[in-house]
């Protein structure tokens, strides 16, 4: 099946759709996080990606605040929106079942962090999803994440995840 890509996917779509709010790099502006916070948020993204790939719903749940929001879109078209961490994880579980037994590996890169208040960070990252079957590995998806991360009981967690897919090999999940 050929890759699916809606007609509204054009260069810069995520910014125009309001998914991303990339702040400019400015010298001497207090946008810098402490190294330990930066490392913890980077690990949050990695933990989320690995937990998804390993179908670890318990670990995925621990990545979100109780009131976490998880939205998936293809271009500006919203495919799914879940309110609350339990609903978000249930939605991801449904997609995992729909995707079948192929092994996925999410590669998270280009992490940009911007403090947005005390214990609140706006975080943007790219994701490349490699899908491996008996036929070998293929590119499964290219995506961008626009998130709000907060310090919750001493741990950085996602409060809001906006997952925007640039393209998805085959049919994108329906849930």
OpenMM code with the backbone's topology and positions (N, CA, C; nanometers):
from openmm import Vec3, app, unit

residues = "UNK UNK UNK UNK UNK UNK UNK UNK UNK UNK UNK UNK UNK UNK UNK UNK UNK UNK UNK UNK UNK UNK UNK UNK UNK UNK UNK UNK UNK UNK UNK UNK UNK UNK UNK UNK UNK UNK UNK UNK UNK UNK UNK UNK UNK UNK UNK UNK UNK UNK UNK UNK UNK UNK UNK UNK UNK UNK UNK UNK UNK UNK UNK UNK UNK UNK UNK UNK UNK UNK UNK UNK UNK UNK UNK UNK UNK UNK UNK UNK UNK UNK UNK UNK UNK UNK UNK UNK UNK UNK UNK UNK UNK UNK UNK UNK UNK UNK UNK UNK UNK UNK UNK UNK UNK UNK UNK UNK UNK UNK UNK UNK UNK UNK UNK UNK UNK UNK UNK UNK UNK UNK UNK UNK UNK UNK UNK UNK UNK UNK UNK UNK UNK UNK UNK UNK UNK UNK UNK UNK UNK UNK UNK UNK UNK UNK UNK UNK UNK UNK UNK UNK UNK UNK UNK UNK UNK UNK UNK UNK UNK UNK UNK UNK UNK UNK UNK UNK UNK UNK UNK UNK UNK UNK UNK".split()
positions = [
    Vec3(0.0850, -0.1171, 0.0000),
    Vec3(0.0000, 0.0000, 0.0000),
    Vec3(0.0900, 0.1239, 0.0000),
    Vec3(0.0632, 0.2252, -0.0815),
    Vec3(0.1478, 0.3441, -0.0855),
    Vec3(0.1327, 0.4265, 0.0419),
    Vec3(0.2356, 0.5044, 0.0768),
    Vec3(0.2257, 0.5887, 0.1951),
    Vec3(0.1084, 0.6862, 0.1823),
    Vec3(0.0446, 0.7137, 0.2972),
    Vec3(-0.0647, 0.8101, 0.2956),
    Vec3(-0.0127, 0.9461, 0.3384),
    Vec3(-0.0575, 1.0470, 0.2705),
    Vec3(-0.0200, 1.1821, 0.3048),
    Vec3(-0.1323, 1.2753, 0.2600),
    Vec3(-0.2012, 1.3384, 0.3530),
    Vec3(-0.3112, 1.4253, 0.3142),
    Vec3(-0.2599, 1.5485, 0.2400),
    Vec3(-0.3436, 1.6130, 0.1621),
    Vec3(-0.2990, 1.7267, 0.0826),
    Vec3(-0.2546, 1.8468, 0.1652),
    Vec3(-0.2893, 1.8524, 0.2945),
    Vec3(-0.2498, 1.9690, 0.3738),
    Vec3(-0.1104, 1.9567, 0.4352),
    Vec3(-0.0371, 1.8506, 0.4017),
    Vec3(0.1002, 1.8369, 0.4509),
    Vec3(0.1921, 1.9113, 0.3538),
    Vec3(0.2364, 2.0259, 0.3971),
    Vec3(0.3305, 2.1055, 0.3208),
    Vec3(0.4332, 2.1589, 0.4179),
    Vec3(0.5447, 2.1992, 0.3653),
    Vec3(0.6520, 2.2512, 0.4490),
    Vec3(0.5977, 2.3548, 0.5477),
    Vec3(0.6289, 2.3359, 0.6745),
    Vec3(0.5876, 2.4290, 0.7787),
    Vec3(0.4447, 2.4126, 0.8270),
    Vec3(0.3797, 2.3017, 0.7955),
    Vec3(0.2389, 2.2839, 0.8313),
    Vec3(0.2151, 2.2856, 0.9816),
    Vec3(0.3059, 2.2271, 1.0597),
    Vec3(0.2832, 2.2123, 1.2039),
    Vec3(0.2798, 2.3479, 1.2739),
    Vec3(0.3635, 2.4390, 1.2306),
    Vec3(0.3632, 2.5738, 1.2883),
    Vec3(0.2337, 2.6461, 1.2513),
    Vec3(0.1974, 2.6389, 1.1235),
    Vec3(0.0758, 2.7071, 1.0771),
    Vec3(-0.0497, 2.6499, 1.1425),
    Vec3(-0.0492, 2.5211, 1.1741),
    Vec3(-0.1651, 2.4574, 1.2376),
    Vec3(-0.1691, 2.4824, 1.3880),
    Vec3(-0.0690, 2.5514, 1.4434),
    Vec3(-0.0662, 2.5804, 1.5858),
    Vec3(-0.0147, 2.4671, 1.6717),
    Vec3(0.0437, 2.3662, 1.6089),
    Vec3(0.0955, 2.2517, 1.6830),
    Vec3(0.2261, 2.2867, 1.7551),
    Vec3(0.3066, 2.3723, 1.6930),
    Vec3(0.4374, 2.4078, 1.7473),
    Vec3(0.4472, 2.5569, 1.7736),
    Vec3(0.5174, 2.5901, 1.8790),
    Vec3(0.5475, 2.7290, 1.9089),
    Vec3(0.6969, 2.7364, 1.9392),
    Vec3(0.7761, 2.7452, 1.8341),
    Vec3(0.9208, 2.7481, 1.8489),
    Vec3(0.9661, 2.8897, 1.8810),
    Vec3(1.0298, 2.9072, 1.9953),
    Vec3(1.0803, 3.0380, 2.0369),
    Vec3(1.2169, 3.0624, 1.9736),
    Vec3(1.2498, 3.1877, 1.9483),
    Vec3(1.3810, 3.2165, 1.8892),
    Vec3(1.4937, 3.1917, 1.9897),
    Vec3(1.6109, 3.1639, 1.9362),
    Vec3(1.7305, 3.1518, 2.0199),
    Vec3(1.7798, 3.2933, 2.0480),
    Vec3(1.7856, 3.3281, 2.1735),
    Vec3(1.8284, 3.4617, 2.2108),
    Vec3(1.9346, 3.4517, 2.3199),
    Vec3(2.0409, 3.5302, 2.3074),
    Vec3(2.1447, 3.5269, 2.4115),
    Vec3(2.0963, 3.5949, 2.5397),
    Vec3(2.1472, 3.5469, 2.6498),
    Vec3(2.1234, 3.6080, 2.7807),
    Vec3(1.9764, 3.6188, 2.8201),
    Vec3(1.8942, 3.5298, 2.7704),
    Vec3(1.7537, 3.5247, 2.8101),
    Vec3(1.7378, 3.3984, 2.8943),
    Vec3(1.6657, 3.4082, 3.0052),
    Vec3(1.6577, 3.2922, 3.0953),
    Vec3(1.5698, 3.1789, 3.0417),
    Vec3(1.6050, 3.1276, 2.9236),
    Vec3(1.5339, 3.0145, 2.8664),
    Vec3(1.6051, 2.8829, 2.8969),
    Vec3(1.7174, 2.8914, 2.9610),
    Vec3(1.8002, 2.7728, 2.9814),
    Vec3(1.7533, 2.6972, 3.1052),
    Vec3(1.7355, 2.5692, 3.0882),
    Vec3(1.7004, 2.4821, 3.2003),
    Vec3(1.8261, 2.4305, 3.2671),
    Vec3(1.8132, 2.3939, 3.3912),
    Vec3(1.9233, 2.3285, 3.4605),
    Vec3(1.9552, 2.1982, 3.3880),
    Vec3(2.0819, 2.1620, 3.3800),
    Vec3(2.1187, 2.0390, 3.3077),
    Vec3(2.0435, 1.9151, 3.3552),
    Vec3(2.0185, 1.9039, 3.4852),
    Vec3(1.9480, 1.7854, 3.5353),
    Vec3(1.8015, 1.7840, 3.4897),
    Vec3(1.7387, 1.9015, 3.4757),
    Vec3(1.6013, 1.9068, 3.4245),
    Vec3(1.5986, 1.8721, 3.2760),
    Vec3(1.6926, 1.9265, 3.2016),
    Vec3(1.7021, 1.8955, 3.0584),
    Vec3(1.7200, 1.7443, 3.0387),
    Vec3(1.8081, 1.6834, 3.1156),
    Vec3(1.8324, 1.5388, 3.1033),
    Vec3(1.7075, 1.4593, 3.1412),
    Vec3(1.6364, 1.5032, 3.2455),
    Vec3(1.5167, 1.4316, 3.2890),
    Vec3(1.4058, 1.4400, 3.1837),
    Vec3(1.3914, 1.5544, 3.1178),
    Vec3(1.2891, 1.5684, 3.0139),
    Vec3(1.3277, 1.4876, 2.8906),
    Vec3(1.4554, 1.4874, 2.8576),
    Vec3(1.5009, 1.4047, 2.7460),
    Vec3(1.4737, 1.2573, 2.7766),
    Vec3(1.4963, 1.2162, 2.8996),
    Vec3(1.4672, 1.0781, 2.9375),
    Vec3(1.3175, 1.0492, 2.9335),
    Vec3(1.2335, 1.1480, 2.9668),
    Vec3(1.0889, 1.1298, 2.9572),
    Vec3(1.0490, 1.0945, 2.8141),
    Vec3(1.1021, 1.1674, 2.7166),
    Vec3(1.0728, 1.1367, 2.5767),
    Vec3(1.1214, 0.9962, 2.5401),
    Vec3(1.2408, 0.9609, 2.5851),
    Vec3(1.2953, 0.8285, 2.5551),
    Vec3(1.2120, 0.7192, 2.6226),
    Vec3(1.1742, 0.7415, 2.7467),
    Vec3(1.0950, 0.6431, 2.8210),
    Vec3(0.9600, 0.6212, 2.7520),
    Vec3(0.8965, 0.7302, 2.7099),
    Vec3(0.7697, 0.7222, 2.6365),
    Vec3(0.7874, 0.6403, 2.5086),
    Vec3(0.8904, 0.6697, 2.4314),
    Vec3(0.9133, 0.6012, 2.3035),
    Vec3(0.9394, 0.4522, 2.3241),
    Vec3(1.0262, 0.4201, 2.4169),
    Vec3(1.0595, 0.2799, 2.4418),
    Vec3(0.9384, 0.2059, 2.4984),
    Vec3(0.8666, 0.2695, 2.5893),
    Vec3(0.7478, 0.2052, 2.6462),
    Vec3(0.6449, 0.1764, 2.5376),
    Vec3(0.6268, 0.2704, 2.4445),
    Vec3(0.5329, 0.2450, 2.3344),
    Vec3(0.5804, 0.1254, 2.2524),
    Vec3(0.7071, 0.1253, 2.2158),
    Vec3(0.7615, 0.0185, 2.1320),
    Vec3(0.7559, -0.1182, 2.1993),
    Vec3(0.7624, -0.1198, 2.3298),
    Vec3(0.7597, -0.2453, 2.4050),
    Vec3(0.6207, -0.2771, 2.4610),
    Vec3(0.5209, -0.1974, 2.4207),
    Vec3(0.3814, -0.2183, 2.4646),
    Vec3(0.3688, -0.2196, 2.6170),
    Vec3(0.4443, -0.1326, 2.6823),
    Vec3(0.4422, -0.1217, 2.8285),
    Vec3(0.3459, -0.0111, 2.8696),
    Vec3(0.2197, -0.0462, 2.8799),
    Vec3(0.1170, 0.0517, 2.9116),
    Vec3(0.1371, 0.1130, 3.0495),
    Vec3(0.1888, 0.0350, 3.1435),
    Vec3(0.2145, 0.0861, 3.2774),
    Vec3(0.3186, 0.1987, 3.2745),
    Vec3(0.4216, 0.1812, 3.1946),
    Vec3(0.5257, 0.2838, 3.1830),
    Vec3(0.4713, 0.4043, 3.1070),
    Vec3(0.3943, 0.3816, 3.0006),
    Vec3(0.3322, 0.4934, 2.9283),
    Vec3(0.2470, 0.5763, 3.0245),
    Vec3(0.1690, 0.5108, 3.1082),
    Vec3(0.0825, 0.5824, 3.2028),
    Vec3(0.1640, 0.6707, 3.2951),
    Vec3(0.2800, 0.6220, 3.3362),
    Vec3(0.3637, 0.6993, 3.4288),
    Vec3(0.4261, 0.8221, 3.3634),
    Vec3(0.4189, 0.8319, 3.2325),
    Vec3(0.4758, 0.9464, 3.1603),
    Vec3(0.3808, 1.0659, 3.1570),
    Vec3(0.2551, 1.0471, 3.1983),
    Vec3(0.1531, 1.1512, 3.1882),
    Vec3(0.1022, 1.1941, 3.3252),
    Vec3(0.0610, 1.3201, 3.3339),
    Vec3(-0.0128, 1.3649, 3.4510),
    Vec3(-0.1532, 1.3058, 3.4419),
    Vec3(-0.2226, 1.3001, 3.5546),
    Vec3(-0.3578, 1.2436, 3.5546),
    Vec3(-0.4492, 1.3149, 3.4556),
    Vec3(-0.4312, 1.4472, 3.4419),
    Vec3(-0.5166, 1.5257, 3.3525),
    Vec3(-0.4544, 1.5435, 3.2136),
    Vec3(-0.3591, 1.4586, 3.1807),
    Vec3(-0.2882, 1.4703, 3.0537),
    Vec3(-0.3796, 1.4616, 2.9326),
    Vec3(-0.3446, 1.5364, 2.8284),
    Vec3(-0.4169, 1.5365, 2.7018),
    Vec3(-0.3241, 1.4794, 2.5957),
    Vec3(-0.3786, 1.3927, 2.5109),
    Vec3(-0.3015, 1.3295, 2.4038),
    Vec3(-0.3813, 1.3430, 2.2755),
    Vec3(-0.3255, 1.4154, 2.1793),
    Vec3(-0.3939, 1.4361, 2.0518),
    Vec3(-0.3039, 1.3914, 1.9383),
    Vec3(-0.3626, 1.3221, 1.8419),
    Vec3(-0.2901, 1.2743, 1.7240),
    Vec3(-0.3563, 1.3354, 1.6020),
    Vec3(-0.2722, 1.3892, 1.5140),
    Vec3(-0.3258, 1.4470, 1.3916),
    Vec3(-0.2360, 1.4158, 1.2740),
    Vec3(-0.2973, 1.4175, 1.1566),
    Vec3(-0.2253, 1.4019, 1.0302),
    Vec3(-0.2439, 1.5356, 0.9605),
    Vec3(-0.1366, 1.6133, 0.9581),
    Vec3(-0.1526, 1.7494, 0.9110),
    Vec3(-0.2455, 1.8209, 1.0078),
    Vec3(-0.3347, 1.9020, 0.9577),
    Vec3(-0.4262, 1.9746, 1.0451),
    Vec3(-0.5495, 1.8924, 1.0823),
    Vec3(-0.5633, 1.7714, 1.0266),
    Vec3(-0.6794, 1.6852, 1.0544),
    Vec3(-0.6564, 1.6053, 1.1832),
    Vec3(-0.7383, 1.6292, 1.2836),
    Vec3(-0.7275, 1.5581, 1.4105),
    Vec3(-0.7836, 1.4180, 1.3933),
    Vec3(-0.7002, 1.3181, 1.4235),
    Vec3(-0.7417, 1.1779, 1.4144),
    Vec3(-0.7994, 1.1273, 1.5457),
    Vec3(-0.7439, 1.1735, 1.6576),
    Vec3(-0.7906, 1.1282, 1.7885),
    Vec3(-0.7475, 1.2286, 1.8942),
    Vec3(-0.8306, 1.2429, 1.9967),
    Vec3(-0.7976, 1.3284, 2.1109),
    Vec3(-0.8482, 1.2576, 2.2361),
    Vec3(-0.7605, 1.2466, 2.3349),
    Vec3(-0.7943, 1.1780, 2.4587),
    Vec3(-0.7695, 1.2717, 2.5759),
    Vec3(-0.8669, 1.2815, 2.6641),
    Vec3(-0.8579, 1.3649, 2.7841),
    Vec3(-0.8339, 1.2734, 2.9036),
    Vec3(-0.7261, 1.2958, 2.9750),
    Vec3(-0.6917, 1.2141, 3.0895),
    Vec3(-0.5930, 1.1045, 3.0513),
    Vec3(-0.5013, 1.0777, 3.1413),
    Vec3(-0.3948, 0.9810, 3.1138),
    Vec3(-0.4479, 0.8410, 3.0862),
    Vec3(-0.5480, 0.7991, 3.1604),
    Vec3(-0.6007, 0.6639, 3.1398),
    Vec3(-0.6622, 0.6499, 3.0006),
    Vec3(-0.7344, 0.7509, 2.9559),
    Vec3(-0.7926, 0.7479, 2.8224),
    Vec3(-0.6835, 0.7526, 2.7150),
    Vec3(-0.5788, 0.8323, 2.7389),
    Vec3(-0.4673, 0.8401, 2.6435),
    Vec3(-0.4015, 0.7041, 2.6269),
    Vec3(-0.3757, 0.6373, 2.7370),
    Vec3(-0.3112, 0.5058, 2.7310),
    Vec3(-0.4049, 0.4029, 2.6667),
    Vec3(-0.5334, 0.4107, 2.6952),
    Vec3(-0.6293, 0.3202, 2.6314),
    Vec3(-0.6300, 0.3430, 2.4799),
    Vec3(-0.6219, 0.4683, 2.4378),
    Vec3(-0.6151, 0.4990, 2.2949),
    Vec3(-0.4891, 0.4448, 2.2309),
    Vec3(-0.3752, 0.4609, 2.2988),
    Vec3(-0.2499, 0.4073, 2.2452),
    Vec3(-0.2553, 0.2553, 2.2381),
    Vec3(-0.3154, 0.1915, 2.3383),
    Vec3(-0.3279, 0.0462, 2.3382),
    Vec3(-0.4107, -0.0002, 2.2188),
    Vec3(-0.5175, 0.0700, 2.1903),
    Vec3(-0.6020, 0.0362, 2.0757),
    Vec3(-0.5226, 0.0452, 1.9452),
    Vec3(-0.4414, 0.1493, 1.9323),
    Vec3(-0.3592, 0.1658, 1.8117),
    Vec3(-0.2548, 0.0551, 1.8029),
    Vec3(-0.1947, 0.0191, 1.9151),
    Vec3(-0.0969, -0.0901, 1.9143),
    Vec3(-0.1585, -0.2180, 1.8589),
    Vec3(-0.2796, -0.2492, 1.9016),
    Vec3(-0.3476, -0.3692, 1.8526),
    Vec3(-0.3768, -0.3569, 1.7031),
    Vec3(-0.4176, -0.2395, 1.6609),
    Vec3(-0.4469, -0.2172, 1.5196),
    Vec3(-0.3210, -0.2277, 1.4334),
    Vec3(-0.2078, -0.1838, 1.4884),
    Vec3(-0.0824, -0.1876, 1.4123),
    Vec3(-0.0294, -0.3290, 1.3943),
    Vec3(-0.0721, -0.4202, 1.4775),
    Vec3(-0.0312, -0.5588, 1.4618),
    Vec3(0.1033, -0.5905, 1.5234),
    Vec3(0.1601, -0.7076, 1.4853),
    Vec3(0.2791, -0.7585, 1.5534),
    Vec3(0.4126, -0.6973, 1.5087),
    Vec3(0.4146, -0.6150, 1.4066),
    Vec3(0.5422, -0.5582, 1.3606),
    Vec3(0.6074, -0.4770, 1.4730),
    Vec3(0.7384, -0.4900, 1.4846),
    Vec3(0.8129, -0.4177, 1.5884),
    Vec3(0.8358, -0.2733, 1.5447),
    Vec3(0.7988, -0.1800, 1.6299),
    Vec3(0.8234, -0.0387, 1.6045),
    Vec3(0.9358, 0.0109, 1.6924),
    Vec3(1.0138, 0.1042, 1.6385),
    Vec3(1.1184, 0.1722, 1.7143),
    Vec3(1.1059, 0.3219, 1.6865),
    Vec3(1.0639, 0.3949, 1.7884),
    Vec3(1.0526, 0.5408, 1.7781),
    Vec3(1.1892, 0.6016, 1.8085),
    Vec3(1.2382, 0.6840, 1.7176),
    Vec3(1.3648, 0.7549, 1.7366),
    Vec3(1.3300, 0.9014, 1.7581),
    Vec3(1.3531, 0.9504, 1.8793),
    Vec3(1.3191, 1.0879, 1.9149),
    Vec3(1.4440, 1.1748, 1.9016),
    Vec3(1.4305, 1.2855, 1.8284),
    Vec3(1.5446, 1.3737, 1.8047),
    Vec3(1.5013, 1.5201, 1.8093),
    Vec3(1.5979, 1.6076, 1.7912),
    Vec3(1.5770, 1.7527, 1.7784),
    Vec3(1.4940, 1.8095, 1.8933),
    Vec3(1.5246, 1.7689, 2.0138),
    Vec3(1.4509, 1.8145, 2.1307),
    Vec3(1.4847, 1.9604, 2.1600),
    Vec3(1.3821, 2.0448, 2.1610),
    Vec3(1.3968, 2.1863, 2.1944),
    Vec3(1.3089, 2.2136, 2.3151),
    Vec3(1.3689, 2.2690, 2.4197),
    Vec3(1.2973, 2.2957, 2.5440),
    Vec3(1.2915, 2.4456, 2.5701),
    Vec3(1.1762, 2.4924, 2.6147),
    Vec3(1.1580, 2.6333, 2.6447),
    Vec3(1.0779, 2.6459, 2.7739),
    Vec3(1.1427, 2.6934, 2.8824),
    Vec3(1.0678, 2.7116, 3.0067),
    Vec3(0.9479, 2.8035, 2.9840),
    Vec3(0.8324, 2.7629, 3.0402),
    Vec3(0.7095, 2.8388, 3.0199),
    Vec3(0.6449, 2.8746, 3.1538),
    Vec3(0.7224, 2.8752, 3.2597),
    Vec3(0.6716, 2.9047, 3.3927),
    Vec3(0.7385, 2.8137, 3.4933),
    Vec3(0.7074, 2.8341, 3.6186),
    Vec3(0.7689, 2.7542, 3.7243),
    Vec3(0.7243, 2.6086, 3.7116),
    Vec3(0.8186, 2.5210, 3.6793),
    Vec3(0.7890, 2.3792, 3.6668),
    Vec3(0.7114, 2.3422, 3.5418),
    Vec3(0.7111, 2.4308, 3.4418),
    Vec3(0.6410, 2.4060, 3.3159),
    Vec3(0.7378, 2.4312, 3.2008),
    Vec3(0.7421, 2.3377, 3.1067),
    Vec3(0.8315, 2.3486, 2.9918),
    Vec3(0.7546, 2.3151, 2.8652),
    Vec3(0.7742, 2.3959, 2.7636),
    Vec3(0.7252, 2.3642, 2.6299),
    Vec3(0.8362, 2.2838, 2.5623),
    Vec3(0.8030, 2.1670, 2.5098),
    Vec3(0.9042, 2.0802, 2.4491),
    Vec3(0.8583, 2.0359, 2.3110),
    Vec3(0.9495, 2.0452, 2.2154),
    Vec3(0.9245, 2.0028, 2.0781),
    Vec3(1.0266, 1.8949, 2.0442),
    Vec3(0.9835, 1.7926, 1.9720),
    Vec3(1.0758, 1.6875, 1.9287),
    Vec3(1.0272, 1.6279, 1.7971),
    Vec3(1.1202, 1.5745, 1.7220),
    Vec3(1.0882, 1.4994, 1.6009),
    Vec3(1.0891, 1.3508, 1.6348),
    Vec3(1.0100, 1.2751, 1.5600),
    Vec3(1.0112, 1.1299, 1.5738),
    Vec3(1.0183, 1.0665, 1.4358),
    Vec3(1.1037, 0.9683, 1.4246),
    Vec3(1.1095, 0.8812, 1.3084),
    Vec3(1.0738, 0.7432, 1.3609),
    Vec3(0.9800, 0.6781, 1.2947),
    Vec3(0.9366, 0.5463, 1.3412),
    Vec3(0.9811, 0.4423, 1.2389),
    Vec3(1.0636, 0.3507, 1.2862),
    Vec3(1.1117, 0.2405, 1.2031),
    Vec3(1.0264, 0.1188, 1.2372),
    Vec3(0.9744, 0.0531, 1.1350),
    Vec3(0.8898, -0.0647, 1.1538),
    Vec3(0.9636, -0.1845, 1.0947),
    Vec3(0.9784, -0.2888, 1.1752),
    Vec3(1.0488, -0.4084, 1.1291),
    Vec3(0.9534, -0.5266, 1.1259),
    Vec3(0.9519, -0.5929, 1.0114),
    Vec3(0.8750, -0.7159, 0.9917),
    Vec3(0.9724, -0.8219, 0.9417),
    Vec3(0.9208, -0.9378, 0.9046),
    Vec3(1.0063, -1.0424, 0.8484),
    Vec3(1.0754, -0.9956, 0.7205),
    Vec3(1.0162, -0.8979, 0.6521),
    Vec3(1.0745, -0.8449, 0.5283),
    Vec3(1.1869, -0.7454, 0.5558),
    Vec3(1.2062, -0.7069, 0.6813),
    Vec3(1.3116, -0.6129, 0.7163),
    Vec3(1.2552, -0.4795, 0.7622),
    Vec3(1.3431, -0.3841, 0.7964),
    Vec3(1.2980, -0.2546, 0.8471),
    Vec3(1.2564, -0.1592, 0.7343),
    Vec3(1.1553, -0.0778, 0.7641),
    Vec3(1.1101, 0.0276, 0.6738),
    Vec3(1.0760, 0.1514, 0.7566),
    Vec3(1.0702, 0.2646, 0.6893),
    Vec3(1.0253, 0.3859, 0.7556),
    Vec3(0.8746, 0.3786, 0.7707),
    Vec3(0.8270, 0.3865, 0.8938),
    Vec3(0.6838, 0.3765, 0.9199),
    Vec3(0.6147, 0.5104, 0.9276),
    Vec3(0.6838, 0.6100, 0.9835),
    Vec3(0.6217, 0.7410, 0.9987),
    Vec3(0.7285, 0.8453, 1.0273),
    Vec3(0.6931, 0.9677, 0.9937),
    Vec3(0.7713, 1.0850, 1.0315),
    Vec3(0.6745, 1.1768, 1.1043),
    Vec3(0.7155, 1.2263, 1.2206),
    Vec3(0.6217, 1.3029, 1.3026),
    Vec3(0.6937, 1.4103, 1.3831),
    Vec3(0.6140, 1.4996, 1.4378),
    Vec3(0.6634, 1.6042, 1.5258),
    Vec3(0.5747, 1.6061, 1.6502),
    Vec3(0.6361, 1.6291, 1.7642),
    Vec3(0.5644, 1.6384, 1.8906),
    Vec3(0.5731, 1.7806, 1.9422),
    Vec3(0.4587, 1.8370, 1.9757),
    Vec3(0.4526, 1.9633, 2.0484),
    Vec3(0.3919, 1.9319, 2.1836),
    Vec3(0.4664, 1.9537, 2.2910),
    Vec3(0.4212, 1.9076, 2.4223),
    Vec3(0.4329, 2.0157, 2.5290),
    Vec3(0.3593, 1.9944, 2.6352),
    Vec3(0.3780, 2.0686, 2.7596),
    Vec3(0.4172, 1.9656, 2.8640),
    Vec3(0.5294, 1.9909, 2.9286),
    Vec3(0.5826, 1.9011, 3.0300),
    Vec3(0.5818, 1.9765, 3.1626),
    Vec3(0.5368, 1.9108, 3.2697),
    Vec3(0.5371, 1.9759, 3.4004),
    Vec3(0.6070, 1.8877, 3.5034),
    Vec3(0.6545, 1.9551, 3.6070),
    Vec3(0.7108, 1.8808, 3.7201),
    Vec3(0.5937, 1.8435, 3.8104),
    Vec3(0.5695, 1.7138, 3.8229),
    Vec3(0.4552, 1.6603, 3.8959),
    Vec3(0.5084, 1.5691, 4.0050),
    Vec3(0.4939, 1.6113, 4.1287),
    Vec3(0.5432, 1.5334, 4.2432),
    Vec3(0.6913, 1.4982, 4.2262),
    Vec3(0.7690, 1.5964, 4.1778),
    Vec3(0.9128, 1.5781, 4.1645),
    Vec3(0.9584, 1.5083, 4.0374),
    Vec3(0.8649, 1.4710, 3.9498),
    Vec3(0.8978, 1.4001, 3.8264),
    Vec3(0.8427, 1.4772, 3.7075),
    Vec3(0.9203, 1.4867, 3.6007),
    Vec3(0.8722, 1.5513, 3.4789),
    Vec3(0.7776, 1.4557, 3.4067),
    Vec3(0.6584, 1.5069, 3.3721),
    Vec3(0.5566, 1.4273, 3.3025),
    Vec3(0.4915, 1.5128, 3.1936),
    Vec3(0.4319, 1.4450, 3.0968),
    Vec3(0.3573, 1.5144, 2.9927),
    Vec3(0.2211, 1.5579, 3.0465),
    Vec3(0.1879, 1.6829, 3.0289),
    Vec3(0.0516, 1.7298, 3.0560),
    Vec3(-0.0263, 1.7369, 2.9249),
    Vec3(0.0465, 1.7664, 2.8174),
    Vec3(-0.0181, 1.7779, 2.6869),
    Vec3(0.0779, 1.7266, 2.5799),
    Vec3(0.0293, 1.6356, 2.4973),
    Vec3(0.1069, 1.5836, 2.3849),
    Vec3(0.0238, 1.6032, 2.2587),
    Vec3(0.0799, 1.6790, 2.1670),
    Vec3(0.0185, 1.6970, 2.0362),
    Vec3(0.1118, 1.6286, 1.9370),
    Vec3(0.0701, 1.5148, 1.8860),
    Vec3(0.1496, 1.4354, 1.7937),
    Vec3(0.1011, 1.4646, 1.6522),
    Vec3(0.1864, 1.5249, 1.5725),
    Vec3(0.1503, 1.5571, 1.4345),
    Vec3(0.2299, 1.4723, 1.3374),
    Vec3(0.1601, 1.3908, 1.2613),
    Vec3(0.2283, 1.3047, 1.1648),
    Vec3(0.2406, 1.3749, 1.0302),
    Vec3(0.3631, 1.3746, 0.9768),
    Vec3(0.3876, 1.4259, 0.8414),
    Vec3(0.3434, 1.3225, 0.7393),
    Vec3(0.3643, 1.1976, 0.7720),
    Vec3(0.3275, 1.0891, 0.6826),
    Vec3(0.3324, 0.9576, 0.7565),
    Vec3(0.2587, 0.8616, 0.7057),
    Vec3(0.2473, 0.7320, 0.7696),
    Vec3(0.2479, 0.6267, 0.6589),
    Vec3(0.3366, 0.5303, 0.6674),
    Vec3(0.3436, 0.4252, 0.5650),
    Vec3(0.2240, 0.3335, 0.5802),
    Vec3(0.1525, 0.3124, 0.4731),
    Vec3(0.0320, 0.2307, 0.4794),
    Vec3(-0.0830, 0.3136, 0.5309),
    Vec3(-0.1837, 0.2480, 0.5823),
    Vec3(-0.2995, 0.3187, 0.6358),
    Vec3(-0.2744, 0.3645, 0.7789),
    Vec3(-0.2940, 0.4932, 0.8056),
    Vec3(-0.2785, 0.5443, 0.9414),
    Vec3(-0.3827, 0.4795, 1.0312),
    Vec3(-0.3513, 0.4600, 1.1601),
    Vec3(-0.4482, 0.3998, 1.2502),
    Vec3(-0.5785, 0.4785, 1.2494),
    Vec3(-0.6886, 0.4099, 1.2682),
    Vec3(-0.8186, 0.4747, 1.2659),
    Vec3(-0.8620, 0.5234, 1.4033),
    Vec3(-0.7946, 0.4816, 1.5070),
    Vec3(-0.8311, 0.5248, 1.6433),
    Vec3(-0.7253, 0.6172, 1.6941),
] * unit.nanometer
topology = app.Topology()
chain = topology.addChain("A")
for resn in residues:
    res = topology.addResidue(resn, chain)
    for name in ("N", "CA", "C"):
        topology.addAtom(name, app.Element.getBySymbol(name[0]), res)
